[in-house]
Amino acid sequence: MAKHSSLNIPTSIVISGVESDRYFDIVVRKSGVRFVLMSYHYLQKKEKDFLKKRIEEFPDLKIFIDSGAHTFLSNRDDFVDKPMSFWETYIKGYQDFLTANKDYIFACANLDIEAIVGIDKVDEWNDKYFKPVEESGIEVCYIWHSERGQDGWREMCSKHSYVGLSYEN
């Protein structure tokens, strides 16, 4: 069971893909959805105060930030040979983004790319980058993938308070 902060409240559905003005308008402004997921992969190209402006317009908006892992895993051939420095730069930027925007998000996902860099590297990143994010007050959802197996699921659930399942499993 996840620890709940003032922004982390139970939800039944979170709508993704609302980084663009067009889809944000459809989902939030016209449909009234208040739980959304946005990908850091796309947000890093937006202006610095993008999330702040969204929350100022919709104070009851709850934003979950995804790491962008889906994009990397869907295009694995383009990313499998990237040097570790590429990933370290990306993940540090993600961590900095989360910290800078912690007042505007209720949770985020770790960078769950075990299929590209391996389980040990993702576990190292979880400790190095995501534990400090948790300590700053942001809930981190650690995503389990089949590479970890059933024992890995149990291990993640015993180690982390918020664990998610990947869609591939």
TORTI-115098 format. One record per atom (N, C-alpha, C, O): residue in three letters; atom name; x, y, z. Coordinates in pm, whole numbers, m for minus. Layout:
// TORTI-115098
ATOM    aa   at        u        v        w
ATOM   ALA   CA        X        Y        Z
...
//
This chain:
// TORTI-115098
ATOM    aa   at        u        v        w
ATOM   MET    N       84     m117        0
ATOM   MET   CA        0        0        0
ATOM   MET    C       88      123        0
ATOM   MET    O      182      133       79
ATOM   ALA    N       60      216      m87
ATOM   ALA   CA      140      337      m99
ATOM   ALA    C      113      432       17
ATOM   ALA    O        1      442       68
ATOM   LYS    N      218      503       58
ATOM   LYS   CA      200      612      153
ATOM   LYS    C      134      726       76
ATOM   LYS    O      166      749      m41
ATOM   HIS    N       44      796      139
ATOM   HIS   CA      m28      901       68
ATOM   HIS    C       12     1039      119
ATOM   HIS    O        4     1069      239
ATOM   SER    N       57     1121       25
ATOM   SER   CA       83     1261       56
ATOM   SER    C      m46     1339       28
ATOM   SER    O     m146     1280      m12
ATOM   SER    N      m43     1467       49
ATOM   SER   CA     m163     1547       27
ATOM   SER    C     m203     1548     m121
ATOM   SER    O     m320     1570     m152
ATOM   LEU    N     m109     1524     m211
ATOM   LEU   CA     m141     1522     m353
ATOM   LEU    C     m166     1382     m405
ATOM   LEU    O     m228     1367     m511
ATOM   ASN    N     m120     1280     m337
ATOM   ASN   CA     m133     1143     m384
ATOM   ASN    C     m261     1083     m329
ATOM   ASN    O     m266     1036     m216
ATOM   ILE    N     m365     1086     m413
ATOM   ILE   CA     m492     1032     m370
ATOM   ILE    C     m533      919     m463
ATOM   ILE    O     m493      917     m579
ATOM   PRO    N     m611      825     m414
ATOM   PRO   CA     m652      711     m497
ATOM   PRO    C     m728      756     m621
ATOM   PRO    O     m811      848     m615
ATOM   THR    N     m700      692     m732
ATOM   THR   CA     m769      722     m857
ATOM   THR    C     m806      592     m925
ATOM   THR    O     m749      487     m895
ATOM   SER    N     m900      597    m1016
ATOM   SER   CA     m936      478    m1090
ATOM   SER    C     m885      484    m1234
ATOM   SER    O     m870      380    m1298
ATOM   ILE    N     m857      603    m1285
ATOM   ILE   CA     m808      615    m1422
ATOM   ILE    C     m725      743    m1435
ATOM   ILE    O     m758      847    m1379
ATOM   VAL    N     m618      731    m1511
ATOM   VAL   CA     m533      845    m1541
ATOM   VAL    C     m519      848    m1693
ATOM   VAL    O     m482      747    m1753
ATOM   ILE    N     m547      960    m1755
ATOM   ILE   CA     m541      974    m1900
ATOM   ILE    C     m405     1028    m1941
ATOM   ILE    O     m358     1128    m1885
ATOM   SER    N     m343      962    m2038
ATOM   SER   CA     m210     1005    m2083
ATOM   SER    C     m218     1079    m2216
ATOM   SER    O     m324     1087    m2278
ATOM   GLY    N     m104     1132    m2257
ATOM   GLY   CA      m95     1196    m2387
ATOM   GLY    C     m148     1337    m2392
ATOM   GLY    O     m189     1384    m2498
ATOM   VAL    N     m147     1407    m2279
ATOM   VAL   CA     m204     1542    m2275
ATOM   VAL    C      m98     1652    m2273
ATOM   VAL    O     m123     1762    m2225
ATOM   GLU    N       20     1621    m2323
ATOM   GLU   CA      126     1723    m2326
ATOM   GLU    C       94     1834    m2427
ATOM   GLU    O      130     1950    m2405
ATOM   SER    N       27     1799    m2537
ATOM   SER   CA       m5     1899    m2639
ATOM   SER    C     m128     1980    m2596
ATOM   SER    O     m214     1930    m2524
ATOM   ASP    N     m135     2103    m2642
ATOM   ASP   CA     m250     2189    m2611
ATOM   ASP    C     m379     2127    m2665
ATOM   ASP    O     m483     2134    m2599
ATOM   ARG    N     m372     2067    m2782
ATOM   ARG   CA     m491     2009    m2845
ATOM   ARG    C     m552     1901    m2757
ATOM   ARG    O     m672     1904    m2728
ATOM   TYR    N     m471     1804    m2713
ATOM   TYR   CA     m525     1694    m2633
ATOM   TYR    C     m556     1738    m2491
ATOM   TYR    O     m649     1687    m2429
ATOM   PHE    N     m480     1832    m2439
ATOM   PHE   CA     m511     1886    m2306
ATOM   PHE    C     m649     1953    m2309
ATOM   PHE    O     m728     1938    m2217
ATOM   ASP    N     m675     2026    m2417
ATOM   ASP   CA     m804     2092    m2432
ATOM   ASP    C     m918     1991    m2434
ATOM   ASP    O    m1020     2011    m2367
ATOM   ILE    N     m903     1883    m2508
ATOM   ILE   CA    m1007     1780    m2518
ATOM   ILE    C    m1028     1710    m2384
ATOM   ILE    O    m1140     1696    m2337
ATOM   VAL    N     m918     1667    m2324
ATOM   VAL   CA     m927     1583    m2204
ATOM   VAL    C     m959     1663    m2078
ATOM   VAL    O    m1046     1624    m2000
ATOM   VAL    N     m890     1775    m2058
ATOM   VAL   CA     m905     1849    m1933
ATOM   VAL    C    m1010     1958    m1945
ATOM   VAL    O    m1105     1963    m1866
ATOM   ARG    N     m995     2046    m2043
ATOM   ARG   CA    m1088     2158    m2052
ATOM   ARG    C    m1229     2115    m2089
ATOM   ARG    O    m1326     2161    m2027
ATOM   LYS    N    m1243     2028    m2188
ATOM   LYS   CA    m1377     1992    m2237
ATOM   LYS    C    m1437     1872    m2165
ATOM   LYS    O    m1558     1867    m2143
ATOM   SER    N    m1355     1776    m2129
ATOM   SER   CA    m1409     1653    m2067
ATOM   SER    C    m1405     1655    m1915
ATOM   SER    O    m1471     1574    m1851
ATOM   GLY    N    m1328     1746    m1857
ATOM   GLY   CA    m1324     1758    m1712
ATOM   GLY    C    m1238     1657    m1640
ATOM   GLY    O    m1247     1646    m1517
ATOM   VAL    N    m1156     1582    m1712
ATOM   VAL   CA    m1067     1486    m1649
ATOM   VAL    C     m965     1562    m1564
ATOM   VAL    O     m914     1665    m1606
ATOM   ARG    N     m937     1512    m1445
ATOM   ARG   CA     m845     1581    m1355
ATOM   ARG    C     m725     1497    m1314
ATOM   ARG    O     m641     1543    m1237
ATOM   PHE    N     m715     1373    m1364
ATOM   PHE   CA     m599     1289    m1339
ATOM   PHE    C     m534     1257    m1472
ATOM   PHE    O     m592     1188    m1556
ATOM   VAL    N     m412     1309    m1490
ATOM   VAL   CA     m346     1292    m1619
ATOM   VAL    C     m201     1244    m1601
ATOM   VAL    O     m139     1265    m1497
ATOM   LEU    N     m151     1180    m1705
ATOM   LEU   CA      m13     1137    m1711
ATOM   LEU    C       54     1212    m1825
ATOM   LEU    O        1     1219    m1936
ATOM   MET    N      171     1267    m1797
ATOM   MET   CA      251     1333    m1899
ATOM   MET    C      390     1271    m1898
ATOM   MET    O      442     1235    m1792
ATOM   SER    N      449     1261    m2015
ATOM   SER   CA      580     1199    m2028
ATOM   SER    C      692     1303    m2024
ATOM   SER    O      689     1402    m2096
ATOM   TYR    N      789     1278    m1937
ATOM   TYR   CA      906     1366    m1933
ATOM   TYR    C      974     1372    m2069
ATOM   TYR    O     1029     1476    m2106
ATOM   HIS    N      970     1262    m2143
ATOM   HIS   CA     1034     1259    m2275
ATOM   HIS    C      984     1375    m2361
ATOM   HIS    O     1062     1434    m2436
ATOM   TYR    N      857     1407    m2351
ATOM   TYR   CA      799     1518    m2428
ATOM   TYR    C      802     1650    m2351
ATOM   TYR    O      818     1756    m2411
ATOM   LEU    N      786     1644    m2221
ATOM   LEU   CA      785     1767    m2141
ATOM   LEU    C      919     1839    m2140
ATOM   LEU    O      923     1961    m2124
ATOM   GLN    N     1028     1765    m2155
ATOM   GLN   CA     1159     1831    m2152
ATOM   GLN    C     1176     1932    m2264
ATOM   GLN    O     1266     2016    m2259
ATOM   LYS    N     1090     1926    m2365
ATOM   LYS   CA     1095     2019    m2477
ATOM   LYS    C     1004     2140    m2456
ATOM   LYS    O     1004     2234    m2536
ATOM   LYS    N      927     2137    m2348
ATOM   LYS   CA      834     2247    m2318
ATOM   LYS    C      904     2356    m2238
ATOM   LYS    O     1015     2337    m2187
ATOM   GLU    N      836     2471    m2227
ATOM   GLU   CA      891     2580    m2147
ATOM   GLU    C      901     2538    m2000
ATOM   GLU    O      828     2451    m1954
ATOM   LYS    N      990     2602    m1928
ATOM   LYS   CA     1022     2565    m1790
ATOM   LYS    C      900     2566    m1698
ATOM   LYS    O      890     2480    m1610
ATOM   ASP    N      809     2660    m1716
ATOM   ASP   CA      694     2672    m1625
ATOM   ASP    C      566     2609    m1682
ATOM   ASP    O      456     2648    m1644
ATOM   PHE    N      581     2514    m1771
ATOM   PHE   CA      467     2449    m1836
ATOM   PHE    C      370     2389    m1734
ATOM   PHE    O      250     2416    m1740
ATOM   LEU    N      420     2308    m1640
ATOM   LEU   CA      332     2245    m1542
ATOM   LEU    C      272     2348    m1447
ATOM   LEU    O      155     2337    m1408
ATOM   LYS    N      350     2445    m1409
ATOM   LYS   CA      300     2551    m1321
ATOM   LYS    C      179     2620    m1384
ATOM   LYS    O       79     2644    m1316
ATOM   LYS    N      188     2651    m1512
ATOM   LYS   CA       77     2717    m1581
ATOM   LYS    C      m47     2628    m1585
ATOM   LYS    O     m159     2676    m1570
ATOM   ARG    N      m27     2499    m1606
ATOM   ARG   CA     m140     2405    m1609
ATOM   ARG    C     m209     2402    m1473
ATOM   ARG    O     m332     2405    m1466
ATOM   ILE    N     m131     2397    m1367
ATOM   ILE   CA     m187     2391    m1231
ATOM   ILE    C     m252     2524    m1194
ATOM   ILE    O     m354     2526    m1126
ATOM   GLU    N     m194     2635    m1236
ATOM   GLU   CA     m256     2765    m1208
ATOM   GLU    C     m394     2774    m1272
ATOM   GLU    O     m487     2830    m1214
ATOM   GLU    N     m407     2718    m1393
ATOM   GLU   CA     m536     2719    m1463
ATOM   GLU    C     m634     2617    m1402
ATOM   GLU    O     m754     2643    m1393
ATOM   PHE    N     m581     2502    m1360
ATOM   PHE   CA     m664     2394    m1305
ATOM   PHE    C     m602     2347    m1173
ATOM   PHE    O     m531     2246    m1172
ATOM   PRO    N     m628     2417    m1063
ATOM   PRO   CA     m565     2384     m934
ATOM   PRO    C     m595     2242     m884
ATOM   PRO    O     m519     2188     m804
ATOM   ASP    N     m705     2182     m930
ATOM   ASP   CA     m739     2047     m887
ATOM   ASP    C     m682     1938     m979
ATOM   ASP    O     m713     1821     m962
ATOM   LEU    N     m600     1976    m1076
ATOM   LEU   CA     m538     1882    m1169
ATOM   LEU    C     m431     1800    m1097
ATOM   LEU    O     m346     1856    m1027
ATOM   LYS    N     m435     1669    m1114
ATOM   LYS   CA     m336     1578    m1056
ATOM   LYS    C     m254     1521    m1170
ATOM   LYS    O     m307     1459    m1262
ATOM   ILE    N     m122     1543    m1164
ATOM   ILE   CA      m33     1505    m1275
ATOM   ILE    C       65     1396    m1230
ATOM   ILE    O      135     1412    m1130
ATOM   PHE    N       68     1288    m1305
ATOM   PHE   CA      165     1180    m1289
ATOM   PHE    C      266     1197    m1403
ATOM   PHE    O      226     1211    m1518
ATOM   ILE    N      395     1195    m1370
ATOM   ILE   CA      497     1210    m1473
ATOM   ILE    C      560     1075    m1503
ATOM   ILE    O      610     1007    m1413
ATOM   ASP    N      557     1037    m1630
ATOM   ASP   CA      620      913    m1674
ATOM   ASP    C      761      945    m1722
ATOM   ASP    O      789     1055    m1768
ATOM   SER    N      848      847    m1711
ATOM   SER   CA      990      867    m1744
ATOM   SER    C     1020      876    m1893
ATOM   SER    O     1124      928    m1932
ATOM   GLY    N      929      826    m1976
ATOM   GLY   CA      957      818    m2119
ATOM   GLY    C     1006      680    m2160
ATOM   GLY    O     1040      659    m2276
ATOM   ALA    N     1010      586    m2066
ATOM   ALA   CA     1059      451    m2094
ATOM   ALA    C      983      384    m2209
ATOM   ALA    O     1042      311    m2288
ATOM   HIS    N      854      409    m2217
ATOM   HIS   CA      775      347    m2324
ATOM   HIS    C      832      382    m2462
ATOM   HIS    O      842      296    m2549
ATOM   THR    N      869      508    m2479
ATOM   THR   CA      927      550    m2607
ATOM   THR    C     1057      475    m2634
ATOM   THR    O     1081      429    m2746
ATOM   PHE    N     1141      463    m2533
ATOM   PHE   CA     1268      392    m2550
ATOM   PHE    C     1247      244    m2579
ATOM   PHE    O     1312      188    m2667
ATOM   LEU    N     1154      181    m2507
ATOM   LEU   CA     1130       38    m2525
ATOM   LEU    C     1061        9    m2658
ATOM   LEU    O     1086      m94    m2720
ATOM   SER    N      974       99    m2702
ATOM   SER   CA      905       81    m2830
ATOM   SER    C     1000       97    m2949
ATOM   SER    O      976       44    m3057
ATOM   ASN    N     1107      172    m2927
ATOM   ASN   CA     1207      196    m3032
ATOM   ASN    C     1343      141    m2987
ATOM   ASN    O     1446      204    m3008
ATOM   ARG    N     1339       25    m2927
ATOM   ARG   CA     1457      m34    m2863
ATOM   ARG    C     1581      m35    m2953
ATOM   ARG    O     1691       m4    m2907
ATOM   ASP    N     1565      m68    m3081
ATOM   ASP   CA     1680      m75    m3171
ATOM   ASP    C     1753       58    m3182
ATOM   ASP    O     1874       61    m3205
ATOM   ASP    N     1681      169    m3164
ATOM   ASP   CA     1742      302    m3171
ATOM   ASP    C     1818      337    m3042
ATOM   ASP    O     1900      429    m3043
ATOM   PHE    N     1791      265    m2933
ATOM   PHE   CA     1846      304    m2804
ATOM   PHE    C     1938      199    m2739
ATOM   PHE    O     2011      231    m2645
ATOM   VAL    N     1934       77    m2787
ATOM   VAL   CA     2007      m32    m2721
ATOM   VAL    C     2159      m10    m2719
ATOM   VAL    O     2227      m59    m2629
ATOM   ASP    N     2212       63    m2816
ATOM   ASP   CA     2356       86    m2822
ATOM   ASP    C     2399      223    m2769
ATOM   ASP    O     2515      263    m2784
ATOM   LYS    N     2305      294    m2707
ATOM   LYS   CA     2341      425    m2650
ATOM   LYS    C     2440      404    m2536
ATOM   LYS    O     2427      310    m2458
ATOM   PRO    N     2540      492    m2527
ATOM   PRO   CA     2637      479    m2416
ATOM   PRO    C     2570      513    m2283
ATOM   PRO    O     2469      583    m2279
ATOM   MET    N     2628      463    m2176
ATOM   MET   CA     2572      488    m2043
ATOM   MET    C     2566      638    m2014
ATOM   MET    O     2479      682    m1939
ATOM   SER    N     2656      716    m2072
ATOM   SER   CA     2653      860    m2050
ATOM   SER    C     2523      922    m2103
ATOM   SER    O     2472     1018    m2045
ATOM   PHE    N     2469      867    m2212
ATOM   PHE   CA     2339      914    m2264
ATOM   PHE    C     2230      896    m2158
ATOM   PHE    O     2153      988    m2131
ATOM   TRP    N     2225      776    m2097
ATOM   TRP   CA     2123      746    m1997
ATOM   TRP    C     2144      826    m1870
ATOM   TRP    O     2047      872    m1809
ATOM   GLU    N     2269      842    m1828
ATOM   GLU   CA     2297      920    m1707
ATOM   GLU    C     2253     1066    m1725
ATOM   GLU    O     2198     1126    m1634
ATOM   THR    N     2278     1122    m1842
ATOM   THR   CA     2236     1259    m1870
ATOM   THR    C     2084     1269    m1870
ATOM   THR    O     2028     1362    m1813
ATOM   TYR    N     2019     1173    m1933
ATOM   TYR   CA     1873     1173    m1939
ATOM   TYR    C     1812     1161    m1800
ATOM   TYR    O     1723     1239    m1764
ATOM   ILE    N     1859     1066    m1723
ATOM   ILE   CA     1798     1041    m1593
ATOM   ILE    C     1826     1155    m1494
ATOM   ILE    O     1742     1187    m1411
ATOM   LYS    N     1942     1217    m1505
ATOM   LYS   CA     1973     1333    m1419
ATOM   LYS    C     1881     1449    m1457
ATOM   LYS    O     1831     1520    m1369
ATOM   GLY    N     1858     1469    m1585
ATOM   GLY   CA     1763     1572    m1629
ATOM   GLY    C     1622     1545    m1579
ATOM   GLY    O     1551     1636    m1539
ATOM   TYR    N     1584     1418    m1582
ATOM   TYR   CA     1452     1377    m1531
ATOM   TYR    C     1441     1405    m1382
ATOM   TYR    O     1342     1461    m1335
ATOM   GLN    N     1543     1368    m1308
ATOM   GLN   CA     1544     1392    m1163
ATOM   GLN    C     1535     1543    m1134
ATOM   GLN    O     1458     1585    m1048
ATOM   ASP    N     1613     1622    m1206
ATOM   ASP   CA     1610     1767    m1187
ATOM   ASP    C     1471     1824    m1219
ATOM   ASP    O     1421     1911    m1148
ATOM   PHE    N     1410     1774    m1327
ATOM   PHE   CA     1277     1818    m1365
ATOM   PHE    C     1176     1787    m1256
ATOM   PHE    O     1094     1871    m1219
ATOM   LEU    N     1182     1664    m1203
ATOM   LEU   CA     1089     1623    m1097
ATOM   LEU    C     1105     1712     m975
ATOM   LEU    O     1006     1758     m918
ATOM   THR    N     1228     1734     m935
ATOM   THR   CA     1255     1817     m817
ATOM   THR    C     1204     1960     m837
ATOM   THR    O     1144     2018     m747
ATOM   ALA    N     1230     2015     m955
ATOM   ALA   CA     1187     2152     m984
ATOM   ALA    C     1035     2166     m990
ATOM   ALA    O      981     2273     m965
ATOM   ASN    N      966     2057    m1024
ATOM   ASN   CA      821     2061    m1042
ATOM   ASN    C      744     1984     m936
ATOM   ASN    O      627     1949     m957
ATOM   LYS    N      807     1956     m823
ATOM   LYS   CA      744     1870     m722
ATOM   LYS    C      613     1927     m668
ATOM   LYS    O      529     1851     m619
ATOM   ASP    N      594     2056     m675
ATOM   ASP   CA      469     2115     m627
ATOM   ASP    C      353     2094     m723
ATOM   ASP    O      238     2123     m689
ATOM   TYR    N      381     2044     m843
ATOM   TYR   CA      278     2034     m946
ATOM   TYR    C      244     1890     m984
ATOM   TYR    O      157     1868    m1068
ATOM   ILE    N      312     1792     m924
ATOM   ILE   CA      288     1653     m960
ATOM   ILE    C      257     1571     m835
ATOM   ILE    O      303     1605     m726
ATOM   PHE    N      180     1464     m851
ATOM   PHE   CA      151     1380     m735
ATOM   PHE    C      235     1254     m734
ATOM   PHE    O      252     1192     m629
ATOM   ALA    N      290     1215     m850
ATOM   ALA   CA      373     1095     m854
ATOM   ALA    C      447     1090     m987
ATOM   ALA    O      418     1165    m1080
ATOM   CYS    N      545      998     m992
ATOM   CYS   CA      622      978    m1114
ATOM   CYS    C      661      831    m1124
ATOM   CYS    O      648      756    m1028
ATOM   ALA    N      708      793    m1240
ATOM   ALA   CA      759      657    m1261
ATOM   ALA    C      911      660    m1268
ATOM   ALA    O      971      759    m1311
ATOM   ASN    N      971      551    m1223
ATOM   ASN   CA     1116      538    m1239
ATOM   ASN    C     1149      515    m1387
ATOM   ASN    O     1059      495    m1468
ATOM   LEU    N     1276      518    m1420
ATOM   LEU   CA     1319      490    m1559
ATOM   LEU    C     1336      339    m1572
ATOM   LEU    O     1443      285    m1544
ATOM   ASP    N     1230      274    m1613
ATOM   ASP   CA     1220      127    m1613
ATOM   ASP    C     1257       66    m1748
ATOM   ASP    O     1172       17    m1822
ATOM   ILE    N     1385       72    m1778
ATOM   ILE   CA     1433       21    m1907
ATOM   ILE    C     1527      m99    m1888
ATOM   ILE    O     1634     m105    m1948
ATOM   GLU    N     1485     m193    m1804
ATOM   GLU   CA     1564     m313    m1779
ATOM   GLU    C     1600     m385    m1908
ATOM   GLU    O     1710     m439    m1919
ATOM   ALA    N     1509     m388    m2005
ATOM   ALA   CA     1533     m459    m2131
ATOM   ALA    C     1646     m396    m2212
ATOM   ALA    O     1700     m459    m2303
ATOM   ILE    N     1682     m273    m2180
ATOM   ILE   CA     1789     m204    m2254
ATOM   ILE    C     1919     m203    m2175
ATOM   ILE    O     2024     m232    m2230
ATOM   VAL    N     1913     m169    m2046
ATOM   VAL   CA     2037     m153    m1967
ATOM   VAL    C     2057     m260    m1861
ATOM   VAL    O     2164     m267    m1801
ATOM   GLY    N     1957     m342    m1837
ATOM   GLY   CA     1968     m448    m1738
ATOM   GLY    C     1909     m412    m1603
ATOM   GLY    O     1895     m295    m1568
ATOM   ILE    N     1874     m516    m1528
ATOM   ILE   CA     1811     m500    m1397
ATOM   ILE    C     1904     m430    m1298
ATOM   ILE    O     1861     m341    m1225
ATOM   ASP    N     2031     m471    m1296
ATOM   ASP   CA     2125     m414    m1199
ATOM   ASP    C     2139     m263    m1216
ATOM   ASP    O     2145     m190    m1118
ATOM   LYS    N     2144     m216    m1340
ATOM   LYS   CA     2158      m72    m1366
ATOM   LYS    C     2031        2    m1322
ATOM   LYS    O     2041      108    m1260
ATOM   VAL    N     1915      m52    m1352
ATOM   VAL   CA     1791       13    m1310
ATOM   VAL    C     1783       18    m1158
ATOM   VAL    O     1742      119    m1102
ATOM   ASP    N     1821      m91    m1092
ATOM   ASP   CA     1822      m90     m945
ATOM   ASP    C     1919       14     m890
ATOM   ASP    O     1889       81     m791
ATOM   GLU    N     2034       28     m954
ATOM   GLU   CA     2132      130     m912
ATOM   GLU    C     2071      270     m927
ATOM   GLU    O     2083      353     m838
ATOM   TRP    N     2006      293    m1040
ATOM   TRP   CA     1941      423    m1063
ATOM   TRP    C     1829      447     m962
ATOM   TRP    O     1812      559     m914
ATOM   ASN    N     1753      343     m931
ATOM   ASN   CA     1644      359     m833
ATOM   ASN    C     1699      412     m701
ATOM   ASN    O     1642      503     m640
ATOM   ASP    N     1811      355     m658
ATOM   ASP   CA     1873      400     m532
ATOM   ASP    C     1936      538     m545
ATOM   ASP    O     1922      622     m456
ATOM   LYS    N     2005      561     m656
ATOM   LYS   CA     2081      686     m673
ATOM   LYS    C     1992      806     m707
ATOM   LYS    O     2015      916     m657
ATOM   TYR    N     1893      785     m791
ATOM   TYR   CA     1813      898     m839
ATOM   TYR    C     1670      903     m783
ATOM   TYR    O     1620     1012     m753
ATOM   PHE    N     1606      788     m768
ATOM   PHE   CA     1465      791     m732
ATOM   PHE    C     1438      789     m582
ATOM   PHE    O     1336      841     m538
ATOM   LYS    N     1526      730     m504
ATOM   LYS   CA     1510      739     m358
ATOM   LYS    C     1516      885     m313
ATOM   LYS    O     1434      927     m231
ATOM   PRO    N     1611      966     m364
ATOM   PRO   CA     1611     1108     m327
ATOM   PRO    C     1484     1181     m374
ATOM   PRO    O     1438     1273     m306
ATOM   VAL    N     1428     1141     m487
ATOM   VAL   CA     1302     1201     m533
ATOM   VAL    C     1192     1169     m433
ATOM   VAL    O     1114     1256     m396
ATOM   GLU    N     1186     1044     m388
ATOM   GLU   CA     1089     1005     m285
ATOM   GLU    C     1109     1086     m158
ATOM   GLU    O     1013     1134      m97
ATOM   GLU    N     1233     1100     m119
ATOM   GLU   CA     1265     1173        4
ATOM   GLU    C     1227     1320       m6
ATOM   GLU    O     1206     1387       95
ATOM   SER    N     1218     1372     m129
ATOM   SER   CA     1177     1511     m149
ATOM   SER    C     1025     1527     m139
ATOM   SER    O      975     1640     m141
ATOM   GLY    N      951     1415     m129
ATOM   GLY   CA      807     1422     m113
ATOM   GLY    C      726     1377     m232
ATOM   GLY    O      603     1385     m229
ATOM   ILE    N      790     1331     m338
ATOM   ILE   CA      719     1284     m456
ATOM   ILE    C      708     1132     m449
ATOM   ILE    O      808     1063     m428
ATOM   GLU    N      588     1079     m467
ATOM   GLU   CA      571      934     m475
ATOM   GLU    C      634      884     m605
ATOM   GLU    O      611      941     m712
ATOM   VAL    N      713      777     m595
ATOM   VAL   CA      772      716     m713
ATOM   VAL    C      708      579     m732
ATOM   VAL    O      706      497     m640
ATOM   CYS    N      656      556     m852
ATOM   CYS   CA      602      426     m888
ATOM   CYS    C      713      349     m960
ATOM   CYS    O      756      387    m1069
ATOM   TYR    N      759      243     m898
ATOM   TYR   CA      863      158     m956
ATOM   TYR    C      793       52    m1041
ATOM   TYR    O      709      m23     m992
ATOM   ILE    N      828       47    m1168
ATOM   ILE   CA      758      m38    m1263
ATOM   ILE    C      827     m174    m1277
ATOM   ILE    O      946     m181    m1306
ATOM   TRP    N      749     m280    m1255
ATOM   TRP   CA      799     m416    m1269
ATOM   TRP    C      786     m461    m1415
ATOM   TRP    O      685     m435    m1480
ATOM   HIS    N      889     m530    m1464
ATOM   HIS   CA      886     m591    m1597
ATOM   HIS    C      918     m739    m1584
ATOM   HIS    O      978     m783    m1486
ATOM   SER    N      878     m816    m1683
ATOM   SER   CA      892     m962    m1678
ATOM   SER    C     1038    m1007    m1665
ATOM   SER    O     1063    m1118    m1618
ATOM   GLU    N     1133     m925    m1705
ATOM   GLU   CA     1274     m960    m1688
ATOM   GLU    C     1307     m991    m1542
ATOM   GLU    O     1401    m1066    m1514
ATOM   ARG    N     1232     m936    m1451
ATOM   ARG   CA     1256     m955    m1308
ATOM   ARG    C     1196    m1086    m1254
ATOM   ARG    O     1237    m1134    m1149
ATOM   GLY    N     1101    m1142    m1325
ATOM   GLY   CA     1038    m1267    m1281
ATOM   GLY    C      950    m1246    m1159
ATOM   GLY    O      938    m1135    m1107
ATOM   GLN    N      888    m1355    m1114
ATOM   GLN   CA      798    m1349     m999
ATOM   GLN    C      871    m1312     m871
ATOM   GLN    O      819    m1238     m788
ATOM   ASP    N      992    m1365     m855
ATOM   ASP   CA     1069    m1330     m736
ATOM   ASP    C     1103    m1181     m736
ATOM   ASP    O     1106    m1117     m631
ATOM   GLY    N     1130    m1127     m854
ATOM   GLY   CA     1157     m985     m866
ATOM   GLY    C     1036     m900     m830
ATOM   GLY    O     1050     m791     m774
ATOM   TRP    N      916     m950     m862
ATOM   TRP   CA      793     m881     m824
ATOM   TRP    C      782     m874     m672
ATOM   TRP    O      757     m768     m614
ATOM   ARG    N      802     m988     m609
ATOM   ARG   CA      793     m992     m462
ATOM   ARG    C      899     m901     m399
ATOM   ARG    O      872     m831     m302
ATOM   GLU    N     1019     m904     m455
ATOM   GLU   CA     1128     m819     m403
ATOM   GLU    C     1092     m671     m415
ATOM   GLU    O     1111     m594     m321
ATOM   MET    N     1041     m632     m532
ATOM   MET   CA     1004     m491     m552
ATOM   MET    C      894     m450     m455
ATOM   MET    O      898     m340     m399
ATOM   CYS    N      796     m536     m437
ATOM   CYS   CA      685     m503     m346
ATOM   CYS    C      730     m493     m201
ATOM   CYS    O      673     m417     m123
ATOM   SER    N      832     m569     m165
ATOM   SER   CA      881     m559      m28
ATOM   SER    C      972     m437       m9
ATOM   SER    O      985     m386      102
ATOM   LYS    N     1034     m391     m117
ATOM   LYS   CA     1128     m279     m109
ATOM   LYS    C     1062     m143     m129
ATOM   LYS    O     1103      m44      m69
ATOM   HIS    N      960     m138     m213
ATOM   HIS   CA      898      m10     m251
ATOM   HIS    C      751       m6     m210
ATOM   HIS    O      683     m108     m208
ATOM   SER    N      703      114     m177
ATOM   SER   CA      564      129     m135
ATOM   SER    C      468      147     m253
ATOM   SER    O      347      140     m235
ATOM   TYR    N      521      169     m373
ATOM   TYR   CA      437      197     m490
ATOM   TYR    C      499      124     m607
ATOM   TYR    O      605      164     m657
ATOM   VAL    N      435       16     m653
ATOM   VAL   CA      489      m66     m762
ATOM   VAL    C      381      m81     m868
ATOM   VAL    O      265     m106     m837
ATOM   GLY    N      422      m65     m994
ATOM   GLY   CA      328      m80    m1105
ATOM   GLY    C      369     m194    m1196
ATOM   GLY    O      483     m240    m1192
ATOM   LEU    N      276     m240    m1276
ATOM   LEU   CA      301     m345    m1375
ATOM   LEU    C      314     m283    m1513
ATOM   LEU    O      241     m191    m1547
ATOM   SER    N      407     m333    m1592
ATOM   SER   CA      418     m284    m1729
ATOM   SER    C      306     m344    m1813
ATOM   SER    O      252     m449    m1780
ATOM   TYR    N      272     m276    m1919
ATOM   TYR   CA      162     m321    m2003
ATOM   TYR    C      197     m447    m2082
ATOM   TYR    O      107     m519    m2125
ATOM   GLU    N      325     m476    m2101
ATOM   GLU   CA      365     m593    m2180
ATOM   GLU    C      338     m723    m2106
ATOM   GLU    O      331     m828    m2170
ATOM   ASN    N      324     m719    m1975
ATOM   ASN   CA      317     m842    m1895
ATOM   ASN    C      175     m889    m1874
ATOM   ASN    O      153     m991    m1809
//
